[in-house]
Amino acid sequence: MKKLLLGNEALAQGAIDAGISGVYAYPGTPSTEITEYIQKSKIAQELNIHSNWSVNEKTAMEAALGMSYAGKRSLTVMKHVGLNVAADVFMNMSVSGINGGLVVVVADDPSMHSSQNEQDSRYYGKFAMIPILEPSNQQESYDITKYAFELSEKFGLPVLIRMVTRLSHSRAGVTTGERVAQNEIKLPKNARQFQLIPMHARGLYNQLIDIQPDMQAHSENSIYNKLTKGTDTSFGIITAGIAYNYLMENFDDGNCPYPVLKISQYPLPKKAVKHLFDTCEKILVLEDGYPFIEEMISDFLNENKKVIGRLTGDVPRVGELNPDNIGKALGFKVTELKEVPKIVAGRPPELCVGCGHRDLFNAVNTLGEEAKTQKVFGDIGCYALGALPPFNSINTLIDMGASITMAKGASDAGIHPAIAIIGDSTFTHSGMTGLLEAVVENTKMTVIISDNSAIAMTGAQDSSASGRLVNICKGIGVDPKHLKVLTPLHKNLDENIDLIRNEINYNGVSVIISQRPCVQLSKEKKDNIKHLLEIAIN
Amino acid sequence: MKINIILAGVGGQGILTIAAVIDTAALASNLNIKQSEVHGMSQRGGAVQSHVRISDKEVYSDLIPIGKADMIISVEPMELLRYLPFLKKDGLLVTDSNPFLNIAIYPELEKLYTEIKSYPNSLLIDAQKIAKDLGNSRATNIVLLGAASHQLPLSDESLQQAIKTLFERKGEKIVTKNLEAFNAGKEIAKEIFSQKVV
């Protein structure tokens, strides 16, 4: 019988069945459920497939490459902005190539449901000159993942699978197949393959260039790029990944009269695109995210005006696709029968009742005189909601770890008090190096680590920081006299305000750890954290 | 046969339990399903929805087009109205009457109820009370599912079997309570619609 799986879960099952020996990932919406599925999978546990969370996306991808170096298949998973963190290893491992199959899964978030931007990871795949796969539905998410590992080992390159929120977080029945056995340890044939000193890298880079025509040829004949003939050639339509479904939704039983080129593998197949150009009056490009294909096949001077899509305004330039905006691009009338009644009020997300971040923001907001000039640099996590009413506590929110380094730069510029608020897991992900920088110069600033001992926003996954923060800060060189721990509870409000006030008036780096477990954690987990903290203190 | 359902509520209210029952019944009936969910930031006390699509043919889009939803089932009265643009003409509206108050300005309840009642094919039910009276206030969702079940292309038996399958590991008592909640929902829907005809 079919299994009812999220796109993410289907992909994860595909990876297990492709014989991976490990998954390396840092949580991030909409990618999180891939790794969680493998963590919970009984068969993955029996097979001893590594699945613990990594500290960040860069460490994750590097560990996956290490597993590949040893000859085994590995998967690394992240959200789109996570690939920015891992971009260093990502760009270089396409030059070194891989040994055991290595698949990079990146889940993009068009419409920014849970993200700061809607960057399109296909550009990264093209940048690194590696094959990209983009499943269109849950069954393909399963099948394409197995295929991705074969492709990776065939070309000796990492392969990128691009997911989008709506596929990641939608369920459908999926038929699964046989599981392939894991690879044995088998070191690279060429001992210099993974030594990217310039004299080796030049040769390897040439190999990457030389293999491009083979990748192109493979894509031309891929079963995942399908050209369907049509009776009406006023339009030829190119769909990327999930866009295919929204297109078909506009026709009864998917009977689309136009020729359709369904793309799920890149490089973009030239022959099929040429066929559409030769036989159709216009080419409509439907793709979630950026106009990646459209830009590639449009003429720079826009003289033939043949290609339409997001760049021409026929499809909205930003935001995710849906059956309705594609229907409009096809010339169908979409009529809204009813509007949302005026009495319906907005309901934005909010911090949980009883959340420790609330008490921290209350303290920071009521500092008194100092609060008038303070600037608070925020970071990525639940506490980003501190930017909204009723708190309005944080002034900036850019990327993982930026709170500390932006506070430093602002302090250098003369802003006081400069306060950074960062979560425990975000701190170990990307905050520690920034703190070291501030310690080296003894910058006048205060770092508040709001420690709820969980990666809370994505579902309270285990944080690498749990029970380790005091020692990490000491190790980095924070003056122990200005390394304080407080408990964010309403009854402690006055003493917490005093403590924060003292530290922001100190002429150097101070760190305050505001410590209370996430209310979403089970009692068992909370007890475990208490235990970790006791060990740390003793 | 094709049916589009929007499930609505506030993050944490458990609309996915309703989705799981429908999905399980549909899968067992060999139907095709697509069902979208909201994960991530919005889950924290924000407005959430799930699109459930069932058909004996292929279901393409994971999202329901504007004006094509056959019904909206909501566990919160204001959240019901948020998705009206998706509802087709004379589509079914089913909602619990109890507001989830976590925002500064919530509309006046009476106005909200008047608006809901202005749609002839609507069921405004105190499902929380019905579930509580049955001794399981957590079964509010299942009461609402029961109330909507007469317009689902799934047999009562298949839905009841799905409830058994999903709640099995929580023990026989929970299974029974949820089956009672389902039946109570069916009854109240029948009662309200019979009064409307008169």
Interface residues (C-beta under 8 A of the other chain):
Chain A: M1 K2 L4 L6 T29 P30 T32 E33 H113 S114 R166 L167 H169 S170 R171 A172 G173 I242 Y244 N245 Y246 M248 E249 D253 G254 N322 P323 D324 G327 V334 T335 E336 L337 K338 E339 V340 P341 I343 V344 A345 G346 R347 P348 P349 E350 L351 C352 C382 L385 P389 P390 M457 T458 G459
Chain B: V10 G11 D23 T24 L27 N32 I33 K34 Q35 S36 E37 V38 H39 G40 M41 S42 Q43 R44 G45 G46 A47 K57 E58 V59 Y60 S61 D62 L63 I64 P65 I66 G67 M78 E79 L81 R82 L84 P85 L87 K88 K89 N102 I103 A104 I105 Y106 P107 E108 K111 L112 E115
